[in-house]
Amino acid sequence: MSQVELDKDVFEIIGKDVENAQKIVRPSLTYWSDAWRRLKENKLAIISLIVLVLIVFMAFAGPKMRPFPYDRQDLNAINKSPDAVHWFGTDSLGRDIFVRCWEGAKVSLFIGLVSAIINVTIGIIYGGISGYLGGYVDIIMMRFVEIIYSIPELLWVILLMVVMGTGLPTIIIAISITGWGGMARLVRGQVLQLKQMEFVLAAQTLGADTSRIIFKHLIPNAMGPIIINLTFQVPGAIFTEAFLSYIGLGIRPPLASWGSLAQDGTLMLLIHPYQLFFPAVLISITMLAFNILGDGLRDSLDPRLRK
């Protein structure tokens, strides 16, 4: 088969734009900027974030919307159904449930956030050290975590509450002492993967000490899973507090939390169901919003899903 010589003059070069060849079509985004961009595309996660912001706002502004102190008893307004004066009704002592629900939101959210932050802090330090040092240190530290996990968390909390007594600081301490094991395991797994990377070897070669490598190189690169876990820790702590208050080991009167309000409402469930309805709905909405937001963060912080 003979070869035919082709004249290059019969061809025309198309699609070549020398002026725009070096232009950056897509703006350069950092990891966190790209994560925020993808989170904004998740409508349910954004709605959940807005709901949580509104709940926090109402926790501070809600009690000021009504002229009733949260601990004020009015024997002339006992068990009143929701109306124009008492928007959520009153309880068996004539206290305004609307005001008490939002005062309870302060307590429940405070316990949830503080307990989650303490759990995450302990878990990061413990898991980071265990994963980086490895060897016998890792084995011993992880066996200790497994011992803690061998006893149900609620049983630990109840035992500590019985020994230490009830009250807001005791609840936070009890939840924090037992809730960090999952975060420690998560951080340990991330550190075991990251410590084999080249940038860790470079830091070791340059003489960086162990604490600097863990807290300046390893932990920042594991912040995505840590933040995701934090969003799931908060509703877990809120639910634990609600459960403790429900069984009588939580907040003491006249303070209110969603759990104590639900416990009081249960006593009137068949007669005045609204007393249980409002705190139960607030607990459910808050936990649902945190879980949906956590799912959205998991998707947006995963670099493998980057488009």
N, C-alpha and C positions, 0 to 999 in steps of 0.2 A: 504494500500500500504506500503510495507516494505521499510525501509530506508537502503541504502547500504553505508557502511563505505568506505570512499575514503582514500587511502594512499597518504600522502603529498609528498612522494618520487617520485610519478609518474608525478608530476608537475614540470615545470621548469620556473623560474622567468626570464623574458626577459624585455629589455628596461630600466633596472635600471643601471644608471651610477653614482656611488657614488662620483667619483672624479669631475664630471662636474655638479653635482646637484646644487651646490651653485654658479655656474658661471652666470654672467649677460649676457644673450644672446643679448639683445638690449642695446646700450649705453644710459646712462641717459641724457635726454635732458631737458633744461629749456624751459619755455613757449615760449620765443622769439626765441630760437634755433629751436624748433619744428615748429614755425610759418615760419621761414626762409626756413626750409627744405621743407615745403609744398608749399611755394610760388615758390621755384625753380622748382617744378614739374608742375607749371602752365606756359606753354610755352608762351601763349599770354601775360600774366602779365610781364614776364621777357623781352619779346620783347618790350613791352610798356615802361618798365623801361629803357632799352637801348636807345630807341628812345628819351625819355626825357633827358637822359644824353647827347646824341648827340646834341639835340637842345640847351641845356645850354652851351655846349662846343662851338657850332657854334656862339652863341650869343656873345661870347668874342673873338673867333678866326676868325669868318667870316669877320668882317670889315677889319681885317688886311691882308686878302688874296687879296684885291684889292687896288690899289693906289689912291682911290678916297675918300675924306672926305664925310661924310654922308650929309653935308649941302652944298657941293660945287655945284654951278650951272654952266653948260656948255651950252651956247646957240647954240653951234655948234653940239650938240648931243641931240637935243630935240626929245623925243618920238622915240628913236631908239629901234628896236626889239632886242630880245636877240641874242647875237653873241659872238665871242671869246673874245672881249674886255669887254663888259657889259653883264655878264652872264644872268641876269634877265631883261636886257634892261634898258632904262632910262625913266624918267617921263616927264611931260610937261615943267619942268625947266631944264632938262638935268642932273638931279641927278641920280646916279647909284642906281637902285632898289635893287640889291643884297646887297649892303652895308646898305641901309636904312632898308631892311627887318630884318637884324640881329641886327642892332642898335635898331630897334623897338622891337625885341625880348627881349632885356635887359629891356626896359621900361615895356612891357606887363608882363613879368615873375616877375619883381620886384613888380609891383602893385599886381599881383595875389598872390604871396607868402607872402608879408608883410600884405596885407589885410586879408588873410586867417589866418595868425598867430595871428593877433590882434583879429579877430572874435573868434577864438578858445580860446584865453586867457580870453577874457571877458565872453564868454559862460561858460567856466569851473568854473570861480570864481562865477558867478551869479547863474548858475544851481546847483553848489555844495552847496552853502549856502542855497538856496531855498529848495533843497531836504533834506538836513540834519536837518535843523531847523524845517521844516514842519509847521503845524498849520496855524495861521493867517499870519505869515511871508510868508509862501509858497503861500497862496492864493493871497496876495497883490502883490508879485513879479511876479507871473504868469499872473495876470490880466494886469500888465504893459506890459508884453511881448505880450499879446493878442491885446492890444491897438496898439502896433507897427505893428503887423501883419495885423491889419484891413485895413491898407493902403498899397497898392502895393509897393514893395521894390524899383522899378525903379522910382516911383513917389517921394518917399522920397529922393532918390539920386539926381534926377533932381532938386527938390526944394532946396536942400542943395547946389548944384552946382551953381544955379542961385543966391542964397544969398551970398555964400562964394567966388564966382568967379571960374575961371578955373585954371588948373595947376596940376602938379603931386601930391603935398601934399594934395590938396583939394580933388582929386579923391580918394586917399587912406582913408582920413578921412570920406568922404561921404559913401564909401562902408563899412567901418568898423563900423560906427555908426548904420547901419541898418541890418547888416548881421549876428549878433551873436545870434539872437533869436532861430534859429534852434539848434545850439550847446547847448544853455542853456537848452532847453527842453530835448535834448538827455542826457546830464549829469544829470539833475534832475531825469530822469527816472532810470538811472543806480544807482544813489545814493540811491534812495528810495528802491531799491532791496538790495543793498549791506549793508545798515546800519542795517539791521536785522540779519546780519551774526554774528557768534560767535566771530570772531576776533575783530569786532568793540565793542562788549560788553566787551571783555577782555581789550581793550584799555581804555574804559570808566571806568572800575573797577580799573585800575591802575592809574587813575587820569589824563589821557591825555586831553588837552584842545580841544576846537572845531576845531581850525585851524589845529592842528596837525592831528586830526582824518580825516579831510577832505582831506588835501594835502599829508599826509603820508600813509594813509590807503585806503581811498575811491577812490580818483582820480587815483592813480597808477593801481588799479584793474579795472578801466574803460578805460584804455588807448587804448585797442583794438578798440572799437567803435569810440573813439575820433580820432585816427589816420585815420580810414576809412573815417570819415566825413571830415577830413582835406584834403584828396585827392580829394574830391568832391567840397570843398570850393574853391580851387585854380582855376579850370577851370571856375567856376561860376564868380569869380572876374575878370578873364581875359575877359570873354564874356561881363560883365558889362562895363569894361573899353573900349572894342572895340565898344560897342553900343554907349556909351557916345561920343567917338571920332567920330563915324560915323555921329552922329547928330550935331556935332560941339561943344559939351560941354567938350571935353576931352583935350588931349595934344595940346599945342599951337606950331605952327611952330617956329623955324626950327626943333624942336624935332619931332621924329617919333615914332609911335606905330603901331601895327598891325591894330588897328581900324582906325587910321588916314590914313594909307596907303590904306586900303580898301575903305575909303571914297573918297580919291583922285582917286583911280582906277575906282570907279563907274562912275565918270564923263567922263571917256574915254572908257567905257565898249564896246560900239558899234564900236569904231574906233581902239582902242588898248586894247583888252581884257586881254593881259598878265599883265597889270598893276594892275588888280584886282585879277588875278589868283594866283599869288605867295603869297601875304599876306593871301588870303582866305584859301589856301591850308595849310599854316603854322598854322593858327588858328584852322582849322579842325583837323589836325594831333595832335596838342597839346591837344586839348580837348578830342579827342578820346583816346589818350594814357593815360591821367589822369583817365578817366572813366574806362577803362579796368584794369588799375593798381588798382583802388579802388575796383573793383569787385574781383580781385585776393586777395587783402588784406583782404577783408571781409570773403572770404573762408578760408584763411590761419590763420586768427586770431580767428576764431570761434572754441573754444575747443570741441564743440560737433561734429565737423567733423574730429577730430583727429583719425588717423588709427594706 
